[in-house]
Amino acid sequence: MARRTHTVTNQAPPLSGYDVYAADRALVAAVERHLAPELLDEARSELSGLGRTSGSAQVQEWGVLANEHPPRLRTHDRYGNRIDEVEFHPAWHRLLGKGVSAGLTAAWTRSGGHVRRAAAFLVWTQVEAGNGCPLSMTHAAVPALRADPALAAEWEPRLTSTVYDRELRPAARKAGVLFGMGMTEKQGGSDVRANTTVAAPLAEDGTYELTGHKWFCSAPMSDGFLVLAQAPEGLTCFLVPRVLPDGSRNVFLLQRLKDKLGNRSNASAEVEFDGTWARRVGEEGRGVRTIIEMVAATRLDCVLGSAGLMRQAVAQAVHHCAHREAFGGKLADRPLMRNVLADLALESEAATTLALRLAAAWDDGGEQERAFLRLAVPAAKYWVTKRCPAVAVEAAECLGGNGYVEESGLPRLVRESPLNSIWEGAGNIQALDVLRVLRREPAALNATLTEVGLARGADHRLDTAIKGLLTELADLEGVEARARRVVERLALVLQGSLLVRFAPPEVADAFCAARLGGDGGASFGTLPHTLDLGAIVTRARPID
């Protein structure tokens, strides 16, 4: 008889066939907190539908395939004609189509749209983060285009459409379009005022001809792009269509695709403009002011994307440890592993809670909330995106050697995790933006401190942390060298205030102890053992 040598036991089942949204208790609570009651039934149905789609084995496989078969650049056709196209695996188009149809570019068209979209974006990121880039830029293009009412009237209905049309043809003949953006150049990076791309006026109607290059242009198969170039009156924002109204291709020369650490499914290109037709958006010389609303919206998506990646990493870690046995019991029941999982869950819930609060401020749109966003968005973008890599790596370690194997999905999360910290302004840029707001916009600080102060008196560790922050803010002399310290404290007290007010007591207590009270170490798994860690882990478990 043949001997049985390969009986598989003690392996966790795949984390699939579940509702990614409904299983995320922190996210569900945030949505129900920030949406008006009359919107909740419809929102629950939509988000659970997307959650079940995201948790299905088929859609998860699309995410794997889109990354295993990255985009390919085709500069010429078989006859030698320049076409400047990028080929994607069919899985990419399926994912992008699902994202568009789920309303991830349609927040501007309905009540509570930003909270609903934020929750959906956080859920959809957990399937595959690469397609989030064109979805984010398309969503964020709307406020920038509103600087020109005529352009907004022409493009906004297509940008907010739930129809995905992948064909390159004039936008007027499409039911839905996608947008990209091109700001940075190789000599300047985040210092966009060093841009050398030149815009020469063609006529009095706001049309120009661009000559120059862009160092990063993600999703180069989009229908239009917002770019910055030097016009006669200074740095100006322009709309560059991929296809001109007569059906001919605009001059959009793809030089190469970036070979990136992560985000492999999404194409990021270097682009040359050589007599490229463009329309001005906003006034000449006010390009940064025009495009800043787009940047703010994409920065919020960086927070949401990182929160989604953290949630998926924690879900995978908790799921694995709830099934894997070692040393005489389930891993999740071992005190040391429970401490690690609870610590990871705290970071994930704090990120989700803060991200949804920012989305709610966008929906509100009032003066106080707009002031709050000007300070809170760069602070959250700085802190949440920086915590994401640490969470992803620790979650992979929870799976042991399995977490280092591609089939587990954790390596893809680890590679993706630094991206949101780097894109749309790396850490120092966010810190400098916070300082700029502190110096120039006292209303923004007042709005943020008002938000934080809503929890004053509820936890002594939070109160002490708020006092420490105020001490830091009292002296802005030479503050640049300690800017990261200031922004970190600001983000932590924001998270602490939200959790104290809205999270279960065991979550708020653990966060205040470890993140604000100094009763935690430099690595995950160093929470005080006297806390209710089991309840925190149970709350984070994706499937009961």
N, C-alpha and C positions, 0 to 999 in steps of 0.2 A: 504493500500500500504506500502511496505517496504520502509523505509527511506534510502536515500543515505547518508551514514556516512563516506565514505572513497574515496572521489574524490581526485586524486593526481594532484596537481598543483604546480607550482613554484619549480620544481626540474630540475636540469641540466640533459640533455640527456647523455648517456654514451659517453665517448671519445673513439670511435672505428670507424672502417670503414674509416680510413684516412691514408695518406702517412706520416709516422713518419719522414722520411728524408726530403721530399720536404717542409713539414710544418715548418722545423727548419731553419729559414733564416740565422742564424749565421753559422750553419754547412754547408749549401749549399755554402755560400760565401767563407768559408775557403777551401772547396774542390776545388772550381773553381779558387781560388787564387793559390793553391799549385800544382795543376796538370798541366802537359803540355797540350796545346790545343788539340793535337791529341788523347789524352786519355779521353777527357771529355764526349763525346757522350756515349761511352761504360760505363764509370763510372756512369753517370747519370742514365742510364737504369738499371744497376745492383743495385745501391743504392735505386732508387725509387721502384724497385721490392721488395727489402728487406724491405723498408719502408712500403709498402702496406701490406706485410706479417705481419710485426710487429704490424701494426695498426688494423689488422683484429680481429674480436670478437673471432674467433676460436683459434687463436694463443694466444691471451690474456688469454683465458680460460685454455690453456695448462699451462701457467705460474702459474695460481691459483692452478690448480690440483697438479702440481709438488711440490708446497709448502705445500698444505694441506695433502699430502701423502709423508712424508719425507722418505729417504732411510732406509732400515732395514738391520742389520748385520746378516749374516748366517755363523757361524763358522764351522758347521758340517752339513752333509747331514742326511737323515733319518736313515742311517745305522751306523752312528757314525764316518764316515770318515771326516777328517778335509778338508774343502773346502775353507774357508776364502773368502767369496763372499759378495757382497752388492747387495740387490735387490732394484730397482728403479721403480717408477710408469711409465707406458708407456708414459705419457706426458713428462717426463724427456728425454727419448730417442728420442721423436719427436723433442723436442727443440734442443737437442745436434746435432741430424742429420741435422736439418736446419742450425745450426751455421756452421758446417763443410762444408756443400754443398755451403754455401754462401761465402766461401773462408776465413773464420776467422782464419785459420791456414796456409794460402797460400801466405802471403805477400812477401815471399822471392823469389817467382818464376816469378814475372812480374814487368814491369815498373810502377812506382808510387804505388807500392804494399802496402807500409806502410800507405800512406795517405788514400788510398781506404779502406784498412782494418780498420784503425782507425775510419773512419766515420761509417763503417758497425758495428764495435764493439760498438760504442757509441749508435747507433740505436738499436742494438739487446739487449743491456743491459737494455733498457727500458721495454722490455717484461718480462725478468726474469734474474736476475743477477747471480744466482747460476751456471748455465751452462757456464758462462763466465770463471770460474776458470780452468777447463780442456782445454778449447779453448786457454786461455792465456798461460798456461804452455806448451802446445804443440807447439804453435807459438814460444815461447821463448827458447825452447830447441835447436833450430837450431843453433844459434851462439855458444852455448856452445859445441855442438858436433863437430863443425868445428875445434876445437882444435885437433881433431884426424881425419885426412882426410879419413881414411878407415871407421871409424864409420859413419862419415857424409855421405859418398857415399852409405852406406848400409841403413841408417835410414831416411835420409832427404826426398827422394821421397815419403815415406809413411807418414811422418809427415806433409808434405805440400799437401797431397792428399785432394780431396774434397769428398772422400768416407768415410762414417761412418760405421764401422764394430764393433758391440758391443760384438762379441763373443771372448771368451778367447781361443786363439790358437796361435801357433808360429807366430811371426811377418812376417816371410818369406812367410807365406801363407795368408797374409792379404793385401788388396789394400790400406788400410789407418789405421793409428794407432793414439793413444792419449798418451801423456806423462804427468807424474806428477813429483813432486820433494819432497825431504825430507832432510832438512838441520837442523832444530832445534831439540834439545833434552831437556828433562825435567830439567836437571841441568844447561842448558846454555841459552836457548832461542836464542836471537839474537847474543849472544857471541858464535859463532859456533866453535871457537878455543877451547872451553871447551868440545867439543863433545868427547864421550867415545867409540862410535862404532868402533870396530877394524876390519881392513882389512888385512887378511893374504894371501900372494901370493900363488897361486896354481902352477903356471908354469911361464916360461919366456915369455909367449904370452900375458901378460897383464890381465890374469884372476885371480880373488881373491875370498876369502870366507869371508863374513861379519858376524860379531856377535855383536849385540847391539840392539838399539831401536831408534825410531823416535817419537817425541811427537806430531807433526802435519804432516800428510800426506794426502793432499786433493786429491779427485778423485782416491781412491785406486783401482778402477777397470780399471785403465789405463793399457796400454800395456808395458810401461816402465817408469822408474823413474831415475832421476839424484839425487844422494845422496852424502853426504860428510861423510867420515870415516877416521880414523887414520891409515895410512899405515906406514911401517917402516921409511919412510923419512918425515912423517908428514901428515897433513890434505890433503886429496886427493879426487878428484871427481870420481864417479863411475856411470856406467849405470847398473841398475838392471832390467832385463826383468821379466815380470809377469809370462810368460810361457817360458820354455827352448826350445831350437831348436828341441829336440826329442819329444816334446808335453807334457812332464811332467810339473807339477806346480813347480815353484821356491818356496823356503821357504819364505813366505811372510805372517806372522801371524798377523791377525787383532785382536787386543786386545779389542777394543771398538770404537764406533763412538762418536765424540764430540757432546754434546748437546749445540748448539750454539744459540746466541741471534738472529741472522738473518742468511741469506744464508742457509735456512733450506733445500732446495731441493738438495743441494750438500753435499756429504759425506766427512767428514774429520775424519781421523782415527789415532789411535795410532798403530804403527807397530813394531813388533819384528823381528829381523834377527837372525837366528840360523843356521849357515852354509849356508847362502844365496849366490848363485853364482852371480858374478858381473864382469864387464869389466872396466878396468881403462880408464878414459877420461883425456887426458893431462898428464902432468908429476906428479910424486909423490911429495907430499909436496906443490903443487901449486893449491890446490883444490879451494880456494877462487878466485884466479885469473881466473881459468877455468870457474867457474860458474857465475862470476860477470856479464857477458854479458846477461845471462839468467835473472839474478836479475834485471838488468837495463830495459830489455824489459817488465818484469812483473810489474815493478814500473810504467812504462809509461801506462800500462793497468789499473793500479790503478787510474791514473789521468783520463783516458778515461772513466772508469767505474763510477767514481764519477761525471764526467761531464754528463754522460748519466742519472744517477739517478737524478741529479739536474734538467736537462732538463725535465724529465718526471714529477717531482714534480711541476715545474713551469707551465708546460703545463696543468696539472690537475687543478691547482689553478686558472689560467687565464680562462680556459674553464668554470669552475664552476661559477666564478664571472661574466663572460660575460652573463650567463643565469639566475642566481639567482637574484631575486628582493628583495629589503629591503629598508625601509625608503623612499619609493616613487620613486625608480629607480633601475637600474641595479647596482649590487655591484661594478662592474668594473668601473662605472662612478662616484662613490663617491670619492671625493678627497683623503680621508685618505686611502681607500683600493687601489686606483690607486697608491699611493705612495709606499705601501707595495709591490704590484705586480711589479712595475717598479724596485724596489730595488732588489727583487728576480731575475728578468730577467737580471739585470746587472751582478749578480754573476754567473748566468748560462752562459751568453755569454762570459764573461771573461775566464771562465774555458774551454769552447769549443774552443775558439780562441787560447789559449795557448797550449792546448792538440794537436790540429792539426798542430801547428807550430813545435812542437817536432817531430811529425810523419814525417813531411816534411824534417826535419834535418836528420832523419834516412834514408830516401830515397836518400838524397843527398850523404851521405857517405864520403864527403870530410874531410880533416883534420880540417878545421875551424869549420865545423858543428859537428864533433865528439867531439871536445873540448867544444863546446857550450853545447852539451848534458850532458857531465860529471858534469856540474854545474847546468844546468837548470832542469834536470830530478829530482834529489832529492829535489830541491827547489819547483818545481811544485807539486811533490808528497806530500810534507809536507803541502803546503798551500791549494791546491784544495781539497784534501781529508778531511782537517779539516773544510772547509766551507760547505761541503756536509750535515752533520747532522743538522746544523743550518738552511739551506735552506729547508730540508725535514720537519723539525718540523714546521717552519713558514708556509710552504705551506699547511700542514695539518690543521693548525689553520685557514687558509683562507676558508676552507670548514666548519668551525664550528664543531658542534657535529658530522656531517657526516664524517669528516676527522678522527675521532677517532674510526670509525666503520670499521671492517675488509673488508667489501664489497666494500668500497671506494678504496681500494688498497693503500692508504696512509700509514697505519700502517706497511705494508710490506716494503715500501720505508724507513720509519723511522728506522725500525730494521736493514735494510741493510746498512744504511748510514754510520755508523762508521767503517765498515769492512775495507775499502781500506786504512784508516788511520792506522789501526793496523797491517794488513798483509804486508808482504814484508818489514818489518822494520818500527816500529812505529815512532812517531814524533821526538823523541830525536835521534833516529838512523839516520833519514834523516838530521837533523840539524848537527849532528857530521860528516856525510859524506860531507856536504857542507863545513864545516870547514877544513876537510882533503884535499879537492880539492883546496880550497883557499890557503892553505899553500904549497901544493906540485906541483900544476899545474897552473902556472901563465897564460898559454895559454888559459885555460878554463875561467878564469876571463876576460881576454882580449876579447875573443870571445863573452862572455855574455854582456859585456859593449858595445861592438861594435853593437850588436843587439839592445840594449836599446837606444844607441845614435842615431839610425836612426830616432828617433822622436824628438830629441833635438831641442828646439826652437819652437815646434808646440803648446805647452801648458805650461804656466808658472808654473802650479802646478806640472806637471810632471818634469819640470826642477828642481824645488825646491826639489822634492823627490829624484831625482838622486843625487843631491848634498848631501843630507842627507845620502844616502846610501854610497857614497864615503867617507864621514866622518867616518861612522861606520867601513868601511873596512880599513881605514888608520891605525887603531890601533887594531891589533889582540891580544894584550897582555890581558890575562884573558878573552878572548872572549867567552869561553864555557858558562859562566853564562848568556850571552846575545845572545846566538846563535839563539834562536828562533826569537828574534827581528830582527836579521840580515837577516835570511832566509825569514821572512815575508816581509820585505822591498824589498828584492831582487825579490820575486815573484810578488809583487804588481807593481813594476816599469816595470817588464817584461810585465805583463798584460796591464798596462797603455800604454806602448810604442806600443804594437800591436793594441790596440783599437784606439788610436789616429791616427794611420796610416791607419787602415782598416775598422773600424766600422762607422756607420752613426754618424754625428756630435752630435746628441742628446745623443747617448750612450756614446761616448767618453767624452763629457762634464760632464755628470752625474757621470761617473766613476772617473774622475779626481777630481771632486768637493768632492765626498763623501769618496773615498778610498785614495786619495793622498793629497787633500787640507784641510782635517779636517772639511769639512762642512757636516758632517753626524754623526749620533749618534751610540751608541753601539748596537742597535737593528735595524731590518729591518723596513722600513717605515719612515725613518728620513731624506730622501733626501730633498734638498732645494726645496721649492714649486715653485720657479721661473723656474725650468727646464721643458723641454717638456716631461713630464712623460707619457702623453697619447700616444705619438708616440712610446715610449719604450714598453709600454704594448701591443700596436697593433702589433708591430714587434714580440713579444713573443707568440702571440695567435696561437694555433695549427690549428684551422679551422676558416676560414673567414665566 
